[in-house]
Amino acid sequence: MSEIQRKFDAISKKYDEQRKKFIPCFNDFYGTTVSVASVNKENPDILDIGAGTGLLSSFMMKRYPEASFTLIDISEKMLDMAKDRFKNNSNVKYIAADYSKYDFVEKYDMVISALSIHHLEDEDKRDLYKKSYSILKENGIFINADQVHGETPFIENLNKTTWRLYVEGSGLPEEEILAGYERTKLDKDSKLDQQLDWLKETGFRDVSCIYKYYQFAVMFGRKIV
């Protein structure tokens, strides 16, 4: 079992309730992701990579109640939470696997992700962007709502200091804060401009950072063949 899998198995039951206390811009961050997820179908096929407990998919379902969802995550315990959350929705499939190594066979109208891809090394991020492009249908969209590394050491320190002040004033018990800090040791954040360049190099069009709040950013691209 990988360190990431172990850490996220351990937090699976408390993950959702902690999100707002670990993400200062929670509503805008997820809200922006859903608002830019525009395709010309009422029942799109949506792949949520690093889906965890299904938090992002749950927001997306409010916009696309007829959509078909595929949730992939390395942590089976996180996916168990998603299965419980969506037990009344027969349009959801689950894959317990490492999405960076998984061979997808289906094509999707959307590939979405929230707070997961930053756990990959740079080369693996680039490969995942290529993989995401390859499994998108024409006019499909890719959205990565994630945390990014500061442009300079000063900005990186500013981002992290601001974030820690928020977390420590959030009311979370100290042990949960410390566990959260421990999980950040698994982070391999990349700079925003670097990731936007990788998306462009992959072939994505209309690449943009739609939203940014300190280290939290929503990246967007479209596949136009």
Disulfide bonds with the S-S distance in Angstrom:
none
